[in-house]
């Protein structure tokens, strides 16, 4: 049985047209009347409306698409693109965090280490996955797997999809900020190629904890930000209702991130979002990922370290100008 459709606010005009099409088609069947011309007209209008809507999404609307509950998650891409994925568990210190998964796999015939943040499809799975918000042991597991990849010369591929690291008391008690900070340092020093892919939400340090890589790719409707739009709005304007305004100011969507050189490539999505055609989204990602891994494979360990250092030193570069008084 298909899951019920999940409708975003800006998609309502499209849904009304689809209802008209469905009603007209039903009328044609019941009365045995040829209404092919009318059906074709509405279908053309639906296609035009769809292109108009999805070609002009605001940053806030793209955040909503990134959070769509039917959007492909990390394991969907792993299943579509990788062979023989073998999940590895535990941080060898405290627990196995199900919000952050990882293990070995083959990608286009080459062995790699996959590390990913994973959300759930329903309430039960979301509780198990902690809504995609890793705890300290998740980041320590990720680091253990990165070190294992380095030991055996495996490229590291990470999938980012989290609203942020889990901010609960237990997480803070086990030093989540320290775990993320250690990952930032150690990822900068890895001697194997690494690529991060932002598939949905890329929130705060929770995303960055597996995001300090040689290349960063992002899906067209994903976002990457130091804070969620709602959190930013609550701080700056004392009202979460200003989230659309915050999303605009944060420059968190893919086009802005590419312009600012925070990401290296934007992966195009099928019209309407990756959830409308997960196979096409996976194919687009596979092509881009193969290209970047091939380029990185040609570099020596020292070249990787030097280029990675230069990349992150240049981020956030700014100049101060002194204005002379009139």
C-alpha positions as CSV (number, residue, x, y, z in Angstrom):
1,X,0.0,0.0,0.0
2,X,1.4,3.4,-1.0
3,X,2.1,6.0,1.7
4,X,-0.2,9.0,1.6
5,X,1.1,12.0,-0.4
6,X,2.9,14.6,1.6
7,X,2.0,18.0,0.4
8,X,4.2,21.1,0.8
9,X,2.4,24.5,1.0
10,X,3.8,25.8,-2.3
11,X,2.7,22.6,-4.0
12,X,-1.0,23.2,-3.4
13,X,-1.7,24.8,-6.8
14,X,-0.2,21.7,-8.4
15,X,-2.3,19.4,-6.3
16,X,-5.5,21.2,-7.3
17,X,-4.7,20.7,-11.0
18,X,-3.9,17.0,-10.4
19,X,-7.4,16.7,-8.7
20,X,-9.0,18.3,-11.8
21,X,-7.2,15.8,-14.0
22,X,-8.2,12.9,-11.9
23,X,-11.9,14.0,-11.8
24,X,-11.9,14.6,-15.6
25,X,-10.4,11.2,-16.2
26,X,-13.0,9.5,-14.0
27,X,-15.8,11.3,-15.7
28,X,-14.4,10.2,-19.1
29,X,-14.4,6.5,-17.9
30,X,-17.9,6.6,-16.3
31,X,-19.6,8.3,-19.2
32,X,-17.5,6.6,-22.0
33,X,-16.7,10.1,-23.5
34,X,-13.5,10.9,-25.3
35,X,-12.0,13.8,-23.4
36,X,-8.4,13.3,-24.5
37,X,-8.1,16.9,-25.7
38,X,-9.2,18.3,-22.3
39,X,-7.0,15.8,-20.5
40,X,-4.0,16.8,-22.6
41,X,-4.7,20.5,-21.8
42,X,-4.6,19.9,-18.1
43,X,-1.6,17.7,-18.3
44,X,0.3,20.4,-20.2
45,X,-0.8,23.0,-17.6
46,X,0.4,20.6,-14.8
47,X,3.8,20.3,-16.5
48,X,4.1,24.1,-17.0
49,X,3.1,24.8,-13.4
50,X,5.5,22.2,-12.0
51,X,8.4,23.8,-13.9
52,X,7.4,27.3,-12.8
53,X,7.2,26.2,-9.1
54,X,10.4,24.1,-8.9
55,X,12.5,26.5,-11.0
56,X,11.8,29.4,-8.7
57,X,12.0,27.9,-5.2
58,X,13.0,30.3,-2.4
59,X,15.7,29.2,0.1
60,X,13.1,28.4,2.7
61,X,11.1,26.3,0.2
62,X,14.3,24.3,-0.6
63,X,14.7,23.7,3.1
64,X,11.2,22.2,3.1
65,X,12.1,20.0,0.2
66,X,15.3,18.9,1.9
67,X,13.2,17.8,4.9
68,X,10.6,15.9,2.8
69,X,9.8,12.6,4.6
70,X,9.9,10.7,1.3
71,X,13.2,12.1,0.2
72,X,15.9,9.4,-0.3
73,X,18.1,8.8,2.7
74,X,21.7,7.6,2.9
75,X,20.8,3.9,3.0
76,X,18.7,4.4,-0.2
77,X,21.8,5.7,-2.0
78,X,24.0,3.1,-0.5
79,X,21.7,0.4,-1.8
80,X,21.4,2.0,-5.3
81,X,25.1,2.8,-5.8
82,X,27.3,0.5,-3.7
83,X,27.9,-3.3,-3.7
84,X,28.5,-5.6,-0.7
85,X,27.9,-2.9,2.0
86,X,29.0,-4.4,5.3
87,X,27.9,-2.3,8.2
88,X,30.3,-2.1,11.2
89,X,29.0,-1.2,14.6
90,X,30.1,0.6,17.8
91,X,32.6,3.1,18.9
92,X,34.5,0.6,21.1
93,X,33.9,2.9,24.1
94,X,30.2,3.3,24.9
95,X,27.6,2.3,22.4
96,X,26.4,1.8,18.8
97,X,24.8,5.0,17.5
98,X,22.1,4.0,15.0
99,X,21.8,7.7,13.8
100,X,25.3,7.4,12.2
101,X,26.1,4.2,10.2
102,X,29.2,3.1,8.5
103,X,31.0,0.2,6.9
104,X,32.9,-1.1,3.9
105,X,31.5,-1.4,0.4
106,X,32.5,-1.4,-3.3
107,X,31.8,1.6,-5.5
108,X,32.3,1.0,-9.2
109,X,34.7,-1.9,-8.3
110,X,36.8,0.0,-5.8
111,X,36.7,-0.6,-2.1
112,X,35.6,2.4,0.0
113,X,34.5,3.2,3.5
114,X,30.9,4.6,3.7
115,X,29.9,6.8,6.7
116,X,26.4,8.2,6.8
117,X,23.8,10.0,8.9
118,X,20.5,8.1,8.7
119,X,17.0,9.2,9.5
120,X,13.9,7.0,10.0
121,X,10.9,6.6,7.7
122,X,8.3,6.3,10.5
123,X,8.0,7.2,14.2
124,X,9.4,3.8,15.4
125,X,12.5,4.0,13.1
126,X,13.0,7.7,13.9
127,X,13.2,6.8,17.6
128,X,15.8,4.1,16.8
129,X,17.7,6.5,14.5
130,X,17.2,9.5,16.9
131,X,15.7,11.5,14.0
132,X,19.1,11.5,12.3
133,X,20.9,13.3,15.2
134,X,24.1,11.6,16.2
135,X,25.4,11.4,19.7
136,X,29.1,11.5,20.8
137,X,29.5,7.7,20.2
138,X,28.3,8.2,16.6
139,X,31.1,10.6,15.8
140,X,33.6,8.4,17.6
141,X,32.4,5.4,15.6
142,X,32.8,7.5,12.4
143,X,36.4,8.4,13.5
144,X,37.2,4.7,14.2
145,X,36.0,3.8,10.7
146,X,38.0,6.7,9.1
147,X,41.1,5.5,10.8
148,X,40.4,1.9,9.6
149,X,40.0,3.3,6.1
150,X,43.3,5.1,6.3
151,X,45.0,1.9,7.6
152,X,43.8,-0.1,4.5
153,X,44.0,2.7,2.0
154,X,40.3,3.1,1.4
155,X,38.7,6.3,0.2
156,X,36.1,7.7,2.6
157,X,32.6,8.7,1.4
158,X,30.3,10.4,3.8
159,X,26.6,11.2,3.5
160,X,25.4,14.2,5.5
161,X,21.7,14.4,6.4
162,X,21.1,15.8,9.9
163,X,19.4,18.8,11.6
164,X,22.3,18.7,13.9
165,X,24.1,16.7,16.6
166,X,21.8,15.6,19.4
167,X,21.8,18.4,22.1
168,X,20.4,16.4,25.0
169,X,21.8,16.2,28.5
170,X,23.2,12.7,27.9
171,X,25.0,13.8,24.7
172,X,26.5,16.8,26.5
173,X,27.6,14.6,29.4
174,X,29.5,12.3,27.0
175,X,31.1,15.4,25.4
176,X,29.5,15.7,22.0
177,X,31.3,19.0,21.2
178,X,34.7,17.3,22.0
179,X,33.9,14.3,19.8
180,X,33.0,16.6,16.9
181,X,36.1,18.8,17.4
182,X,38.4,15.7,17.4
183,X,36.7,14.6,14.1
184,X,37.4,18.0,12.5
185,X,41.1,17.7,13.4
186,X,41.5,14.1,12.4
187,X,39.6,14.4,9.1
188,X,41.9,17.3,8.1
189,X,44.8,14.9,8.6
190,X,43.5,11.8,6.8
191,X,45.9,10.4,4.2
192,X,43.2,8.9,2.0
193,X,40.8,10.6,-0.4
194,X,37.5,11.8,1.1
195,X,34.2,13.1,-0.4
196,X,31.1,14.3,1.5
197,X,27.7,14.4,0.0
198,X,24.9,16.5,1.5
199,X,21.8,14.7,0.6
200,X,19.2,16.6,2.7
201,X,19.8,18.6,5.8
202,X,23.3,19.8,6.7
203,X,22.9,21.3,10.1
204,X,25.6,22.9,12.2
205,X,28.5,21.0,13.7
206,X,26.5,17.8,13.5
207,X,27.0,17.9,9.7
208,X,30.5,19.2,9.9
209,X,31.6,16.3,12.1
210,X,31.8,14.1,9.0
211,X,32.2,16.9,6.5
212,X,35.8,18.0,6.5
213,X,36.7,16.2,3.3
214,X,38.6,16.8,0.1
215,X,35.4,17.4,-1.9
216,X,31.9,18.4,-0.8
217,X,29.0,17.7,-3.1
218,X,25.4,18.9,-2.5
219,X,22.1,18.0,-4.0
220,X,20.2,20.8,-5.6
221,X,17.5,21.0,-2.9
222,X,19.7,20.2,0.1
223,X,21.1,22.8,2.5
224,X,24.2,23.3,4.6
225,X,24.2,25.8,7.4
226,X,25.8,26.8,10.7
227,X,22.3,26.8,12.2
228,X,18.7,25.9,11.2
229,X,16.6,28.8,9.8
230,X,14.2,28.4,12.8
231,X,17.1,28.6,15.3
232,X,18.5,31.6,13.6
233,X,15.1,33.4,13.5
234,X,14.6,32.7,17.2
235,X,18.0,34.3,18.1
236,X,17.9,37.3,15.8
237,X,14.2,38.1,15.7
238,X,12.9,36.3,18.8
239,X,10.3,34.5,16.6
240,X,10.7,31.2,14.7
241,X,8.1,32.5,12.2
242,X,10.9,34.5,10.6
243,X,12.5,31.3,9.4
244,X,12.0,32.1,5.7
245,X,13.8,35.4,6.3
246,X,16.6,33.7,8.1
247,X,17.0,31.1,5.3
248,X,17.4,33.9,2.8
249,X,20.1,35.6,5.0
250,X,22.0,32.4,5.8
251,X,22.8,31.7,2.1
252,X,22.3,28.0,2.9
253,X,21.0,26.7,-0.5
254,X,23.2,24.9,-3.0
255,X,23.6,27.7,-5.5
256,X,24.8,30.1,-2.9
257,X,27.2,27.6,-1.4
258,X,28.7,26.9,-4.8
259,X,29.2,30.6,-5.4
260,X,30.9,30.9,-2.0
261,X,33.0,27.9,-2.8
262,X,31.8,26.0,0.3
263,X,30.8,23.1,-2.0
264,X,32.5,21.8,-5.1
265,X,29.5,20.6,-7.2
266,X,25.7,20.8,-7.1
267,X,24.0,17.5,-8.0
268,X,20.8,18.1,-10.1
269,X,17.6,16.6,-8.9
270,X,14.6,15.3,-10.9
271,X,11.8,17.9,-11.3
272,X,10.0,18.2,-8.0
273,X,12.8,16.8,-5.9
274,X,14.8,13.6,-5.5
275,X,11.8,11.9,-3.9
276,X,10.0,12.0,-7.2
277,X,12.6,9.9,-8.9
278,X,15.2,8.4,-6.5
279,X,16.8,6.3,-9.2
280,X,17.6,9.3,-11.3
281,X,19.0,11.2,-8.3
282,X,21.2,8.2,-7.5
283,X,22.5,8.0,-11.0
284,X,23.3,11.7,-11.1
285,X,25.2,11.3,-7.8
286,X,27.0,8.2,-8.9
287,X,28.4,10.1,-12.0
288,X,29.6,13.0,-9.9
289,X,31.1,10.8,-7.2
290,X,32.9,8.7,-9.7
291,X,34.5,11.7,-11.3
292,X,35.7,13.2,-8.0
293,X,37.1,9.9,-6.6
294,X,39.0,9.4,-9.9
295,X,40.5,12.8,-9.6
296,X,41.5,12.4,-6.0
297,X,42.9,8.9,-6.6
298,X,45.6,10.5,-8.8
299,X,47.0,12.5,-5.9
300,X,49.6,11.5,-3.4
301,X,48.9,11.5,0.4
302,X,50.9,14.7,0.7
303,X,49.1,16.4,-2.1
304,X,45.8,15.5,-0.5
305,X,46.9,17.0,2.8
306,X,48.3,20.2,1.2
307,X,45.1,20.7,-0.9
308,X,42.8,20.0,2.0
309,X,44.7,22.5,4.1
310,X,44.5,25.2,1.4
311,X,40.8,24.5,0.9
312,X,39.8,25.1,4.5
313,X,42.2,28.0,5.0
314,X,40.5,29.9,2.2
315,X,36.9,29.4,3.5
316,X,35.5,32.6,5.1
317,X,38.3,34.8,3.8
318,X,37.4,38.5,4.0
319,X,39.0,41.9,3.8
320,X,38.7,44.9,6.0
321,X,38.4,48.3,4.4
322,X,38.9,51.7,6.2
323,X,36.4,54.4,5.0
324,X,37.8,57.9,5.1
325,X,35.5,60.4,6.8
326,X,33.8,62.8,4.4
